[in-house]
């Protein structure tokens, strides 16, 4: 039976994508068939597979780290904002599907959820482990009705959640405590641990901080990950940067291999992997 673990964050840009990538690589190194999964991505930065199917660059990188072929099931929905039209292009399973506006977005959600779950089910049939990435924050309260990328997916997938915060931004205690306490009781039960990301300096210096976080959240801190320079395309740092399969299949993909191993080594050393495996195996 396929097992899943989900990485959510206290906000955008806290490191969900790279932590998901790292866990994909670690599970691959440990001998598992593993795939990333992100139900919905809002981005203009995409990659075209050998079948000319469009997925987000971040899921392409995660798939390569996992040792699996990039395919649209790992990122079934892409929303590409078109500011001059006040609309969003919807890409479903790699192909342009529709345009949505604020007025018809609710109907679109109902149409897209079955597509998401179809992709998720197919990946479950092909893998031992799925590492699911959320988007933004799970407590954007004005947007959470029928959301299908954070707790909505965790519930449908019955996936335990690890909540990540970026200490380099400041406010790590407030962001973790606040996020957890804005979740409903049923949703909070899905969160099994927290992670502090991008700590500058010796991470052992944050031992008191770890204890405080565990006291106030009543959850274990799975690790404090050091600030690490990473030489990979970042989801939000590229602009209109479509990448074609022909350009990348042999050269770029191979260039990133050492980065994947470096990131995985850094994260493996920083995380309590026994705890991560316990969370994965116990589920919700």
URMOLIN-V128749 format. One record per backbone hydrogen bond with DSSP energy under -1.0 kcal/mol. CO is the residue of the C=O (numbers start at 0). NH is the residue of the N-H. If there is no record, write none. Layout:
CO:NH
CO:NH
This chain:
2:129
4:131
5:161
6:133
7:163
14:18
15:19
16:20
17:21
18:22
19:23
20:24
21:25
22:26
23:27
24:28
25:29
26:31
27:30
32:127
32:128
34:130
36:132
38:76
40:78
44:56
45:242
46:54
48:51
52:48
54:46
55:59
56:60
57:61
58:62
59:63
60:64
61:65
62:67
70:73
71:74
73:37
75:92
76:40
77:90
78:42
79:88
81:84
81:86
82:85
86:81
87:99
88:79
89:96
89:97
90:77
91:94
93:53
94:91
97:89
99:87
103:107
104:108
105:109
106:110
107:111
108:112
111:115
112:116
113:117
114:118
115:119
116:120
117:121
118:122
119:123
120:124
122:125
127:2
128:34
129:4
130:36
131:6
138:140
139:142
143:146
149:153
150:154
151:155
152:156
153:158
159:5
160:191
161:7
162:194
163:9
164:196
166:169
170:174
171:175
172:176
173:177
174:178
175:179
176:180
177:181
183:187
184:188
186:189
187:190
189:160
192:162
193:221
194:164
195:224
196:166
198:226
201:204
202:205
203:206
205:209
206:210
207:211
208:212
209:213
210:214
211:215
212:216
213:217
219:193
221:271
222:195
224:198
233:236
242:47
243:247
244:248
247:252
250:254
251:255
253:256
255:259
256:260
257:261
258:262
259:263
260:264
261:265
262:266
263:267
264:268
265:269
266:270
270:272
271:275
272:276
273:277
274:278
275:279
276:280
277:281
278:282
